[in-house]
Amino acid sequence: MPTKRRRPPYRKRDEKITYLVAVTGWEHYYGFRIATGSAWEPGPYYELATLILRGEVVRPEGFKHPCGEVTLSSRAGMLQEAGEPKCIGSLSVRGDLLQAYVFIPAERLAELVAVAASGRIRIAAVGGTKLRYRSGTIHSVTLNTEFDPEEW
């Protein structure tokens, strides 16, 4: 008689949660240089572009860390990568600050910087795992120019 396969136990650390940051400010960084030849810098040049959105964490309600910072970092060739990704970024907390570091396709960053410059981004929604030992992983990011608290 074959043995019955057991289902792995539900693990609380894999719980998904959405963190909402009401955006109040932004910052942009761009850097371009000759590469040093490290594994992080394949090719002759190294380019880094980020968009940082700052604001107040409005969800989950009663969250211990009231300030939020979402850093969107461009990554060339991301849309052509093979394999099944496990996450697109990481979460961490320090003091009263929730920090989200998210990789996005380099082709999308210019559009997002333009929208941020217009001052119209109202909310950044970061979907990820529940924080465990002050860190977690990110599986989605959404930026929106409208915010209806009842939708979230």
C-alpha positions as CSV (number, residue, x, y, z in Angstrom):
1,M,0.0,0.0,0.0
2,P,1.5,3.4,-1.0
3,T,2.1,5.9,1.7
4,K,0.0,9.0,1.8
5,R,1.9,12.2,0.9
6,R,1.7,14.8,3.6
7,R,1.1,18.4,2.9
8,P,3.7,20.7,4.2
9,P,2.5,22.7,7.3
10,Y,1.3,26.2,6.8
11,R,4.1,28.6,7.6
12,K,3.2,31.9,9.1
13,R,6.4,33.6,7.6
14,D,4.9,33.1,4.1
15,E,1.9,35.2,4.9
16,K,1.3,37.9,2.3
17,I,0.5,41.5,3.3
18,T,0.2,44.8,1.4
19,Y,1.9,47.8,2.8
20,L,0.5,51.1,1.6
21,V,2.6,54.3,1.7
22,A,0.8,57.6,1.1
23,V,3.5,59.4,-0.9
24,T,4.4,62.9,0.2
25,G,7.8,63.4,-1.5
26,W,10.3,61.9,-3.9
27,E,13.9,61.9,-4.9
28,H,15.8,60.7,-8.1
29,Y,19.3,59.5,-8.5
30,Y,21.3,58.7,-11.6
31,G,24.9,57.5,-11.9
32,F,27.0,56.3,-14.9
33,R,30.6,55.2,-14.8
34,I,33.2,52.8,-16.2
35,A,32.7,49.4,-14.6
36,T,35.2,48.0,-12.1
37,G,34.8,44.4,-13.5
38,S,33.0,42.9,-10.5
39,A,30.2,40.4,-10.9
40,W,27.7,43.2,-10.2
41,E,29.0,45.2,-13.1
42,P,29.2,43.0,-16.2
43,G,30.2,44.9,-19.3
44,P,32.3,48.1,-19.8
45,Y,29.9,50.5,-18.1
46,Y,27.8,50.6,-14.9
47,E,24.6,52.5,-14.7
48,L,22.4,53.0,-11.6
49,A,19.1,54.9,-11.6
50,T,16.7,55.0,-8.6
51,L,13.4,56.7,-7.8
52,I,12.7,57.0,-4.0
53,L,9.2,57.7,-2.8
54,R,8.7,58.8,0.8
55,G,5.6,59.1,2.9
56,E,3.4,57.7,5.7
57,V,2.5,54.1,6.1
58,V,-1.3,54.0,6.1
59,R,-1.8,50.2,6.0
60,P,-1.7,47.9,7.8
61,E,-3.5,50.0,10.3
62,G,-1.7,50.5,13.6
63,F,1.7,49.5,12.0
64,K,4.6,50.2,14.4
65,H,6.7,51.9,11.7
66,P,4.8,55.1,10.6
67,C,7.3,56.3,8.0
68,G,7.8,54.6,4.6
69,E,10.4,54.7,1.9
70,V,10.0,52.8,-1.4
71,T,13.2,52.7,-3.6
72,L,12.6,51.7,-7.2
73,S,15.9,50.6,-8.7
74,S,16.2,50.1,-12.5
75,R,17.6,46.8,-13.8
76,A,18.5,46.4,-17.5
77,G,17.2,43.3,-19.2
78,M,14.9,42.3,-16.4
79,L,11.9,41.6,-18.7
80,Q,14.0,39.1,-20.7
81,E,15.4,37.1,-17.8
82,A,14.6,33.4,-17.8
83,G,13.5,31.3,-14.9
84,E,10.9,31.8,-12.2
85,P,11.6,34.7,-9.9
86,K,11.1,34.3,-6.2
87,C,10.9,38.1,-5.4
88,I,11.5,41.5,-6.9
89,G,12.9,43.2,-3.8
90,S,13.3,43.2,0.0
91,L,11.6,44.9,3.0
92,S,13.3,46.0,6.2
93,V,12.6,48.2,9.1
94,R,14.9,50.5,11.1
95,G,13.5,52.6,13.9
96,D,10.2,54.1,12.7
97,L,11.0,53.6,9.0
98,L,9.7,50.8,6.7
99,Q,12.1,50.5,3.7
100,A,11.2,48.7,0.5
101,Y,13.9,48.2,-2.2
102,V,12.3,47.0,-5.4
103,F,13.9,46.2,-8.8
104,I,12.0,47.4,-11.8
105,P,12.7,47.2,-15.6
106,A,15.0,50.0,-16.6
107,E,12.7,50.7,-19.6
108,R,10.0,51.9,-17.1
109,L,11.9,54.2,-14.8
110,A,11.8,57.4,-17.0
111,E,8.0,57.2,-17.2
112,L,7.8,56.8,-13.4
113,V,10.2,59.7,-12.8
114,A,8.0,61.9,-15.0
115,V,4.8,60.9,-13.1
116,A,6.6,61.5,-9.7
117,A,7.8,65.0,-11.0
118,S,4.2,65.9,-11.8
119,G,3.4,65.3,-8.1
120,R,0.5,63.0,-8.9
121,I,1.6,59.7,-7.3
122,R,-0.6,59.4,-4.2
123,I,0.0,55.9,-3.1
124,A,2.6,53.2,-3.3
125,A,1.4,49.7,-2.6
126,V,4.1,47.1,-1.8
127,G,3.0,43.4,-1.6
128,G,5.2,41.1,0.2
129,T,5.7,38.7,3.1
130,K,4.8,39.6,6.6
131,L,7.9,41.0,8.4
132,R,9.9,38.4,10.2
133,Y,12.9,39.5,12.2
134,R,12.5,43.0,10.8
135,S,12.8,41.9,7.1
136,G,10.7,40.4,4.3
137,T,10.5,39.9,0.5
138,I,8.5,41.8,-2.1
139,H,6.5,40.2,-4.8
140,S,4.6,43.2,-6.2
141,V,4.7,47.0,-6.3
142,T,1.9,49.3,-7.5
143,L,1.9,53.1,-7.9
144,N,-1.4,55.0,-8.2
145,T,-2.4,58.6,-8.8
146,E,-5.8,57.9,-7.0
147,F,-6.3,56.7,-3.5
148,D,-9.7,55.4,-2.3
149,P,-9.2,53.8,1.2
150,E,-12.2,51.5,0.6
151,E,-10.5,49.9,-2.4
152,W,-7.6,48.7,-0.4
